[in-house]
Amino acid sequence: MFRRHPVLALVTLAYLGLVAWMTLGPQRVHPHDSLVLAVLHLLRGHAQTAWVTYSGIEFTSNILMFLPIGVFFVLLFGRGKWWLAVLMGVLLTIAIETAQLWIPGRVSDIRDIIANSSGSTIGVLVALVLTAGKARRLRRARAAGAV
């Protein structure tokens, strides 16, 4: 898998390193000074966007952060092993949340496991949809060559 796709493997490892840095490193932003809270304050001033909450933004951000992981895993493992990509995404998020139990300043939360696992699973589905056309063409080419 890594020999067939060395560039994709390196990009995947780099992205996983970024995720590790973001989820396992020390939190540098004081929550009371964050840009997110400034934006939330602005949004709460309007009736149309008053429903936006910090918790909702955090949950959505976790989904979006793990979505590329699902895509990368499908591209690395192959469409036939989509289930392995889902499993690896879930195991990765469980490992991160478990590690956060021992990191000062970090909080492990079941909602993060749900959001991260959802994000990687959505990424798997996105990758399957985006690669469906090529997979169909390859099946047709193999079938035509076999006849």
C-alpha positions as protocol buffer text, in pm:
chain_id: "A"
residue {
  index: 1
  type: MET
  ca { x: 0 y: 0 z: 0 }
}
residue {
  index: 2
  type: PHE
  ca { x: 275 y: 248 z: 88 }
}
residue {
  index: 3
  type: ARG
  ca { x: 494 y: 135 z: -204 }
}
residue {
  index: 4
  type: ARG
  ca { x: 210 y: 175 z: -452 }
}
residue {
  index: 5
  type: HIS
  ca { x: 119 y: 523 z: -325 }
}
residue {
  index: 6
  type: PRO
  ca { x: 429 y: 679 z: -166 }
}
residue {
  index: 7
  type: VAL
  ca { x: 317 y: 1041 z: -210 }
}
residue {
  index: 8
  type: LEU
  ca { x: -30 y: 968 z: -75 }
}
residue {
  index: 9
  type: ALA
  ca { x: 129 y: 781 z: 217 }
}
residue {
  index: 10
  type: LEU
  ca { x: 350 y: 1082 z: 298 }
}
residue {
  index: 11
  type: VAL
  ca { x: 58 y: 1325 z: 272 }
}
residue {
  index: 12
  type: THR
  ca { x: -149 y: 1098 z: 497 }
}
residue {
  index: 13
  type: LEU
  ca { x: 130 y: 1075 z: 754 }
}
residue {
  index: 14
  type: ALA
  ca { x: 177 y: 1453 z: 745 }
}
residue {
  index: 15
  type: TYR
  ca { x: -196 y: 1507 z: 801 }
}
residue {
  index: 16
  type: LEU
  ca { x: -201 y: 1254 z: 1085 }
}
residue {
  index: 17
  type: GLY
  ca { x: 93 y: 1440 z: 1237 }
}
residue {
  index: 18
  type: LEU
  ca { x: -102 y: 1766 z: 1216 }
}
residue {
  index: 19
  type: VAL
  ca { x: -404 y: 1603 z: 1380 }
}
residue {
  index: 20
  type: ALA
  ca { x: -178 y: 1462 z: 1654 }
}
residue {
  index: 21
  type: TRP
  ca { x: -27 y: 1806 z: 1713 }
}
residue {
  index: 22
  type: MET
  ca { x: -374 y: 1965 z: 1733 }
}
residue {
  index: 23
  type: THR
  ca { x: -530 y: 1699 z: 1956 }
}
residue {
  index: 24
  type: LEU
  ca { x: -239 y: 1590 z: 2176 }
}
residue {
  index: 25
  type: GLY
  ca { x: -30 y: 1904 z: 2207 }
}
residue {
  index: 26
  type: PRO
  ca { x: -80 y: 2174 z: 2468 }
}
residue {
  index: 27
  type: GLN
  ca { x: -366 y: 2413 z: 2409 }
}
residue {
  index: 28
  type: ARG
  ca { x: -213 y: 2749 z: 2331 }
}
residue {
  index: 29
  type: VAL
  ca { x: -525 y: 2964 z: 2308 }
}
residue {
  index: 30
  type: HIS
  ca { x: -686 y: 3085 z: 2627 }
}
residue {
  index: 31
  type: PRO
  ca { x: -1058 y: 3017 z: 2581 }
}
residue {
  index: 32
  type: HIS
  ca { x: -1158 y: 3367 z: 2688 }
}
residue {
  index: 33
  type: ASP
  ca { x: -941 y: 3528 z: 2419 }
}
residue {
  index: 34
  type: SER
  ca { x: -1022 y: 3301 z: 2127 }
}
residue {
  index: 35
  type: LEU
  ca { x: -1137 y: 3410 z: 1786 }
}
residue {
  index: 36
  type: VAL
  ca { x: -1416 y: 3152 z: 1807 }
}
residue {
  index: 37
  type: LEU
  ca { x: -1568 y: 3327 z: 2109 }
}
residue {
  index: 38
  type: ALA
  ca { x: -1542 y: 3665 z: 1937 }
}
residue {
  index: 39
  type: VAL
  ca { x: -1728 y: 3526 z: 1635 }
}
residue {
  index: 40
  type: LEU
  ca { x: -1987 y: 3362 z: 1862 }
}
residue {
  index: 41
  type: HIS
  ca { x: -2046 y: 3694 z: 2037 }
}
residue {
  index: 42
  type: LEU
  ca { x: -2102 y: 3857 z: 1699 }
}
residue {
  index: 43
  type: LEU
  ca { x: -2338 y: 3580 z: 1585 }
}
residue {
  index: 44
  type: ARG
  ca { x: -2543 y: 3593 z: 1906 }
}
residue {
  index: 45
  type: GLY
  ca { x: -2627 y: 3954 z: 1826 }
}
residue {
  index: 46
  type: HIS
  ca { x: -2843 y: 3841 z: 1532 }
}
residue {
  index: 47
  type: ALA
  ca { x: -3162 y: 3638 z: 1559 }
}
residue {
  index: 48
  type: GLN
  ca { x: -3080 y: 3433 z: 1248 }
}
residue {
  index: 49
  type: THR
  ca { x: -2750 y: 3303 z: 1392 }
}
residue {
  index: 50
  type: ALA
  ca { x: -2821 y: 3303 z: 1767 }
}
residue {
  index: 51
  type: TRP
  ca { x: -2853 y: 2922 z: 1755 }
}
residue {
  index: 52
  type: VAL
  ca { x: -2479 y: 2881 z: 1686 }
}
residue {
  index: 53
  type: THR
  ca { x: -2299 y: 2761 z: 2002 }
}
residue {
  index: 54
  type: TYR
  ca { x: -1939 y: 2692 z: 2099 }
}
residue {
  index: 55
  type: SER
  ca { x: -2027 y: 2327 z: 2152 }
}
residue {
  index: 56
  type: GLY
  ca { x: -2178 y: 2305 z: 1803 }
}
residue {
  index: 57
  type: ILE
  ca { x: -1876 y: 2467 z: 1642 }
}
residue {
  index: 58
  type: GLU
  ca { x: -1639 y: 2236 z: 1828 }
}
residue {
  index: 59
  type: PHE
  ca { x: -1841 y: 1926 z: 1729 }
}
residue {
  index: 60
  type: THR
  ca { x: -1856 y: 2033 z: 1363 }
}
residue {
  index: 61
  type: SER
  ca { x: -1483 y: 2116 z: 1363 }
}
residue {
  index: 62
  type: ASN
  ca { x: -1401 y: 1768 z: 1489 }
}
residue {
  index: 63
  type: ILE
  ca { x: -1610 y: 1613 z: 1212 }
}
residue {
  index: 64
  type: LEU
  ca { x: -1437 y: 1828 z: 949 }
}
residue {
  index: 65
  type: MET
  ca { x: -1089 y: 1755 z: 1091 }
}
residue {
  index: 66
  type: PHE
  ca { x: -1139 y: 1377 z: 1063 }
}
residue {
  index: 67
  type: LEU
  ca { x: -1314 y: 1375 z: 725 }
}
residue {
  index: 68
  type: PRO
  ca { x: -985 y: 1378 z: 526 }
}
residue {
  index: 69
  type: ILE
  ca { x: -860 y: 1084 z: 733 }
}
residue {
  index: 70
  type: GLY
  ca { x: -1144 y: 867 z: 602 }
}
residue {
  index: 71
  type: VAL
  ca { x: -1066 y: 976 z: 246 }
}
residue {
  index: 72
  type: PHE
  ca { x: -693 y: 909 z: 285 }
}
residue {
  index: 73
  type: PHE
  ca { x: -751 y: 565 z: 439 }
}
residue {
  index: 74
  type: VAL
  ca { x: -983 y: 454 z: 154 }
}
residue {
  index: 75
  type: LEU
  ca { x: -731 y: 575 z: -104 }
}
residue {
  index: 76
  type: LEU
  ca { x: -449 y: 392 z: 76 }
}
residue {
  index: 77
  type: PHE
  ca { x: -630 y: 67 z: 160 }
}
residue {
  index: 78
  type: GLY
  ca { x: -850 y: 51 z: -151 }
}
residue {
  index: 79
  type: ARG
  ca { x: -1225 y: 63 z: -202 }
}
residue {
  index: 80
  type: GLY
  ca { x: -1264 y: -305 z: -116 }
}
residue {
  index: 81
  type: LYS
  ca { x: -1133 y: -241 z: 233 }
}
residue {
  index: 82
  type: TRP
  ca { x: -1360 y: 53 z: 312 }
}
residue {
  index: 83
  type: TRP
  ca { x: -1455 y: -120 z: 638 }
}
residue {
  index: 84
  type: LEU
  ca { x: -1087 y: -112 z: 743 }
}
residue {
  index: 85
  type: ALA
  ca { x: -1080 y: 264 z: 679 }
}
residue {
  index: 86
  type: VAL
  ca { x: -1387 y: 308 z: 903 }
}
residue {
  index: 87
  type: LEU
  ca { x: -1236 y: 86 z: 1171 }
}
residue {
  index: 88
  type: MET
  ca { x: -901 y: 269 z: 1160 }
}
residue {
  index: 89
  type: GLY
  ca { x: -1076 y: 607 z: 1193 }
}
residue {
  index: 90
  type: VAL
  ca { x: -1269 y: 488 z: 1500 }
}
residue {
  index: 91
  type: LEU
  ca { x: -960 y: 328 z: 1658 }
}
residue {
  index: 92
  type: LEU
  ca { x: -755 y: 641 z: 1592 }
}
residue {
  index: 93
  type: THR
  ca { x: -1005 y: 866 z: 1768 }
}
residue {
  index: 94
  type: ILE
  ca { x: -1035 y: 626 z: 2063 }
}
residue {
  index: 95
  type: ALA
  ca { x: -654 y: 626 z: 2091 }
}
residue {
  index: 96
  type: ILE
  ca { x: -644 y: 1008 z: 2086 }
}
residue {
  index: 97
  type: GLU
  ca { x: -918 y: 1045 z: 2347 }
}
residue {
  index: 98
  type: THR
  ca { x: -752 y: 781 z: 2567 }
}
residue {
  index: 99
  type: ALA
  ca { x: -415 y: 960 z: 2543 }
}
residue {
  index: 100
  type: GLN
  ca { x: -583 y: 1288 z: 2637 }
}
residue {
  index: 101
  type: LEU
  ca { x: -673 y: 1139 z: 2975 }
}
residue {
  index: 102
  type: TRP
  ca { x: -307 y: 1177 z: 3077 }
}
residue {
  index: 103
  type: ILE
  ca { x: -229 y: 1510 z: 2909 }
}
residue {
  index: 104
  type: PRO
  ca { x: -261 y: 1815 z: 3137 }
}
residue {
  index: 105
  type: GLY
  ca { x: -497 y: 2075 z: 2995 }
}
residue {
  index: 106
  type: ARG
  ca { x: -670 y: 1827 z: 2766 }
}
residue {
  index: 107
  type: VAL
  ca { x: -1018 y: 1689 z: 2820 }
}
residue {
  index: 108
  type: SER
  ca { x: -1130 y: 1353 z: 2688 }
}
residue {
  index: 109
  type: ASP
  ca { x: -1495 y: 1352 z: 2582 }
}
residue {
  index: 110
  type: ILE
  ca { x: -1726 y: 1087 z: 2438 }
}
residue {
  index: 111
  type: ARG
  ca { x: -1869 y: 1357 z: 2207 }
}
residue {
  index: 112
  type: ASP
  ca { x: -1525 y: 1388 z: 2047 }
}
residue {
  index: 113
  type: ILE
  ca { x: -1521 y: 1014 z: 1979 }
}
residue {
  index: 114
  type: ILE
  ca { x: -1864 y: 1043 z: 1816 }
}
residue {
  index: 115
  type: ALA
  ca { x: -1768 y: 1352 z: 1612 }
}
residue {
  index: 116
  type: ASN
  ca { x: -1428 y: 1221 z: 1502 }
}
residue {
  index: 117
  type: SER
  ca { x: -1564 y: 877 z: 1413 }
}
residue {
  index: 118
  type: SER
  ca { x: -1850 y: 1039 z: 1222 }
}
residue {
  index: 119
  type: GLY
  ca { x: -1604 y: 1258 z: 1035 }
}
residue {
  index: 120
  type: SER
  ca { x: -1381 y: 970 z: 929 }
}
residue {
  index: 121
  type: THR
  ca { x: -1686 y: 763 z: 828 }
}
residue {
  index: 122
  type: ILE
  ca { x: -1823 y: 1051 z: 621 }
}
residue {
  index: 123
  type: GLY
  ca { x: -1476 y: 1077 z: 463 }
}
residue {
  index: 124
  type: VAL
  ca { x: -1492 y: 707 z: 372 }
}
residue {
  index: 125
  type: LEU
  ca { x: -1832 y: 762 z: 209 }
}
residue {
  index: 126
  type: VAL
  ca { x: -1705 y: 1067 z: 21 }
}
residue {
  index: 127
  type: ALA
  ca { x: -1405 y: 870 z: -108 }
}
residue {
  index: 128
  type: LEU
  ca { x: -1628 y: 582 z: -219 }
}
residue {
  index: 129
  type: VAL
  ca { x: -1856 y: 821 z: -409 }
}
residue {
  index: 130
  type: LEU
  ca { x: -1564 y: 1009 z: -567 }
}
residue {
  index: 131
  type: THR
  ca { x: -1390 y: 689 z: -681 }
}
residue {
  index: 132
  type: ALA
  ca { x: -1705 y: 505 z: -797 }
}
residue {
  index: 133
  type: GLY
  ca { x: -1672 y: 617 z: -1159 }
}
residue {
  index: 134
  type: LYS
  ca { x: -1314 y: 500 z: -1196 }
}
residue {
  index: 135
  type: ALA
  ca { x: -1392 y: 173 z: -1018 }
}
residue {
  index: 136
  type: ARG
  ca { x: -1677 y: 113 z: -1263 }
}
residue {
  index: 137
  type: ARG
  ca { x: -1450 y: 184 z: -1561 }
}
residue {
  index: 138
  type: LEU
  ca { x: -1184 y: -52 z: -1426 }
}
residue {
  index: 139
  type: ARG
  ca { x: -1443 y: -331 z: -1377 }
}
residue {
  index: 140
  type: ARG
  ca { x: -1568 y: -283 z: -1734 }
}
residue {
  index: 141
  type: ALA
  ca { x: -1212 y: -286 z: -1870 }
}
residue {
  index: 142
  type: ARG
  ca { x: -1134 y: -608 z: -1679 }
}
residue {
  index: 143
  type: ALA
  ca { x: -1457 y: -768 z: -1796 }
}
residue {
  index: 144
  type: ALA
  ca { x: -1386 y: -668 z: -2158 }
}
residue {
  index: 145
  type: GLY
  ca { x: -1032 y: -806 z: -2132 }
}
residue {
  index: 146
  type: ALA
  ca { x: -1156 y: -1134 z: -1987 }
}
residue {
  index: 147
  type: VAL
  ca { x: -1403 y: -1195 z: -2272 }
}
